[in-house]
Amino acid sequence: MHYGRMLIRRAIPICMLVVLTLLTVGAAVVGVSSSPTVFYASLAPGNPRAAAELHAIVRRTMGATSFTWHLPGLRETLVYNAPNRIHDYMGSVPIQTIGVGTTFYFQASDLTNTQSNAWLRIRHRPFGYSSANEYAMKYLTPLLSASSVTLSGTTFVAEFVYLNERFASGQMFERDVIRTDGRDVTSEQVEIQGIFPVESTRVETSYLTVTFSKIGTSPLITPPIARTINRGQPFCGPMTSGVSYCPA
């Protein structure tokens, strides 16, 4: 799969972002000796009325008391509670991440070799996400800037062209198909086209689908509660700057 920077950031599950943050992984830019083919895209004419209607539906979904989104391809499910709580499940195990405001708790049993209900508290910003709310809204927020929008029934198509993307040569084209029930967003299919010279010199297309459900009826999120383990010794405490362990 080849993603531009915008889709990379949205596609990576929060648990992976936390791990990458802990490991302080830096992104390497691979140089190319020859100039690759440059990709250019153009936007279809938009309908201002359709764009305004899409923005209203997106804002309504973002303003819900709760919702759940699911990425079938990545087996990631996120529960959101307004205004700033998330509970993210990744994989069949699953790996869990809880976000409360600007603090994220990562299920750390595999990292700490302790009991399974241990959590790792992260105060860093995982790959630029400053809060749980920002992560929960990552598939909705970009739609608020859509101007090239068409509408058929209750399905919108929004198109974007990004310039100077770090991983792309030339422009990067994004086409989103947003399905709604007339009130809220129910699914979004993201299609990305571009040339990514680290991997290829031809146009590549990638897809991502996210579904929204239980809008206003998702379960309540309870953050981890600190307690002591390991023969009564406190387990919560600083590990490195901004990072501490906190068992639930």
C-alpha positions in Angstrom: 0.0 0.0 0.0 1.2 3.5 -0.8 -0.2 6.4 1.1 0.5 10.1 1.0 1.2 11.9 4.2 -2.5 12.8 4.9 -3.7 9.2 4.5 -0.7 7.7 6.3 -1.5 9.8 9.4 -5.2 8.9 9.3 -4.6 5.2 8.5 -2.2 4.4 11.4 -4.1 3.0 14.4 -3.5 4.8 17.7 -1.9 1.8 19.3 0.8 1.8 16.6 1.2 5.6 17.0 1.8 5.2 20.7 4.4 2.5 20.2 6.1 4.5 17.5 6.1 7.5 19.8 7.7 5.5 22.6 10.3 4.2 20.3 10.9 7.7 19.0 10.9 6.4 15.4 12.1 9.0 13.0 10.9 9.2 9.4 13.7 8.8 6.8 13.4 10.4 3.4 15.0 8.3 0.7 16.7 10.3 -2.0 16.3 9.4 -5.6 19.0 10.1 -8.2 16.8 10.6 -11.2 13.7 12.9 -11.4 10.6 10.7 -11.1 7.4 11.2 -13.2 5.3 13.9 -11.6 1.6 13.3 -11.1 -1.0 16.1 -11.6 -4.7 16.0 -10.9 -7.7 18.2 -11.4 -10.9 18.6 -9.4 -14.3 18.1 -10.7 -16.6 21.1 -10.6 -18.3 21.2 -7.2 -21.7 22.1 -6.0 -21.6 24.7 -3.2 -25.0 23.6 -1.9 -23.9 20.0 -1.7 -20.7 21.1 0.1 -22.7 23.1 2.6 -25.0 20.1 3.2 -22.0 17.8 3.6 -20.4 20.2 6.1 -23.6 20.3 8.1 -23.9 16.5 8.3 -20.2 16.1 9.3 -20.6 18.7 12.0 -23.7 17.0 13.3 -21.8 13.7 13.5 -18.8 15.3 15.2 -21.1 16.9 17.7 -22.7 13.6 18.8 -22.4 12.6 22.4 -20.8 9.4 21.2 -20.1 7.3 18.2 -18.1 4.2 17.1 -16.0 3.9 13.9 -14.6 0.7 12.5 -11.9 0.0 9.9 -12.5 -3.5 8.6 -9.2 -3.8 6.8 -7.1 -2.9 9.9 -9.5 -4.6 12.3 -9.5 -1.3 14.3 -12.6 -0.2 16.3 -12.8 3.1 18.2 -15.5 4.2 20.6 -15.8 8.0 21.2 -17.4 9.8 24.1 -17.8 13.6 23.9 -16.0 15.7 24.5 -12.6 14.1 24.7 -12.5 10.3 25.4 -11.7 7.3 23.2 -11.3 3.6 23.6 -9.5 2.0 20.7 -9.4 -1.7 19.9 -6.9 -3.1 17.4 -6.7 -6.7 16.1 -8.3 -9.9 17.4 -6.6 -9.9 20.8 -7.2 -6.9 20.9 -4.6 -4.3 21.7 -6.3 -1.4 23.6 -5.7 2.3 23.9 -7.7 4.7 26.0 -7.5 8.4 25.5 -8.7 11.0 28.0 -8.1 14.6 27.0 -4.4 14.9 26.2 -3.4 11.7 28.0 -3.3 8.3 26.3 -3.2 4.9 28.1 -1.7 2.0 26.2 -2.3 -1.6 27.3 1.3 -2.5 28.2 1.3 -6.1 29.4 3.5 -7.2 26.5 5.9 -4.4 27.1 6.2 -4.8 30.9 5.8 -8.5 31.2 3.3 -8.0 34.0 -0.3 -8.8 34.5 -2.6 -8.3 31.5 -4.4 -5.2 32.9 -1.3 -3.0 33.1 -1.4 0.2 31.1 1.2 2.6 29.9 0.4 6.3 30.4 1.6 8.5 27.6 1.7 12.3 27.8 3.4 12.8 24.5 1.5 13.6 21.4 1.3 10.4 19.3 2.4 11.6 15.8 0.9 15.0 16.2 -2.5 14.1 17.7 -2.9 16.6 20.5 -6.0 15.0 22.1 -8.3 12.1 22.1 -10.9 14.2 20.3 -8.5 15.0 17.5 -7.8 11.4 16.9 -11.5 10.4 17.0 -12.3 13.1 14.4 -9.5 12.3 12.0 -11.7 10.9 9.3 -14.3 13.7 9.6 -12.3 16.9 10.1 -10.8 16.9 6.5 -14.3 16.8 5.1 -15.1 20.3 6.6 -12.6 21.8 4.1 -14.1 20.1 1.0 -15.3 22.4 -1.7 -15.4 20.1 -4.7 -18.5 18.2 -3.6 -21.3 16.4 -5.5 -24.4 14.8 -4.1 -26.5 11.8 -5.3 -29.4 10.9 -2.9 -27.7 10.7 0.5 -24.2 10.0 -0.8 -21.6 12.7 -1.3 -18.4 12.6 -3.3 -15.7 15.0 -2.2 -12.4 15.5 -4.1 -9.1 17.1 -2.8 -5.8 17.9 -4.4 -2.8 18.2 -2.1 0.4 20.0 -3.1 4.0 19.4 -1.9 3.2 16.2 0.0 6.3 14.7 1.5 5.9 11.2 0.1 4.5 12.2 -3.3 5.9 13.4 -6.5 3.9 16.3 -7.7 0.3 16.4 -6.5 -1.8 13.9 -4.6 -5.4 13.3 -5.4 -8.0 12.1 -2.9 -11.6 11.1 -3.6 -13.9 10.4 -0.7 -17.3 8.7 -1.0 -19.3 9.7 2.0 -22.5 7.8 2.7 -25.1 9.2 5.1 -28.5 8.5 6.5 -29.5 12.1 5.8 -28.5 13.1 9.3 -25.1 11.6 10.1 -22.2 10.0 8.3 -22.5 6.2 8.1 -19.4 5.4 6.1 -16.5 6.9 4.2 -14.4 5.4 1.5 -11.1 7.2 0.8 -9.2 6.7 -2.5 -5.7 8.2 -2.9 -3.8 8.5 -6.2 -0.3 9.7 -6.6 3.3 8.8 -7.4 5.4 7.9 -4.4 9.0 7.8 -5.6 10.3 5.9 -2.6 8.4 2.9 -3.9 7.5 3.5 -7.5 7.5 5.9 -10.5 4.0 5.1 -11.6 0.6 6.2 -10.4 -0.6 4.1 -7.4 -4.1 4.0 -6.0 -4.9 3.0 -2.4 -8.2 2.7 -0.5 -9.4 2.9 3.0 -12.9 2.4 4.3 -14.3 3.5 7.7 -17.9 2.9 9.0 -19.7 4.9 11.7 -22.3 3.4 14.0 -23.9 3.7 17.4 -24.1 7.5 17.0 -25.3 8.8 20.4 -25.6 5.2 21.8 -22.0 4.0 22.1 -20.9 2.6 25.5 -19.4 4.8 28.2 -15.6 4.9 28.5 -14.0 4.5 31.9 -10.3 5.5 32.1 -7.8 3.2 33.8 -7.6 3.6 37.6 -4.2 3.6 39.3 -3.5 1.0 41.9 -0.5 -1.0 43.2 0.7 -4.4 42.1 3.9 -6.4 42.4 3.9 -7.1 46.1 2.3 -3.9 47.0 4.9 -1.7 45.3 3.5 1.2 43.4 3.7 0.5 39.7 2.8 4.0 38.5 5.8 6.3 38.2 8.0 8.1 35.7 9.8 5.9 33.1 11.1 8.6 30.8 10.2 12.2 30.2 6.4 12.3 29.8 5.9 8.5 30.1 4.9 6.5 33.1 3.4 3.1 33.8 -0.1 3.0 35.4 -1.9 -0.4 35.9 -5.6 -0.4 35.8 
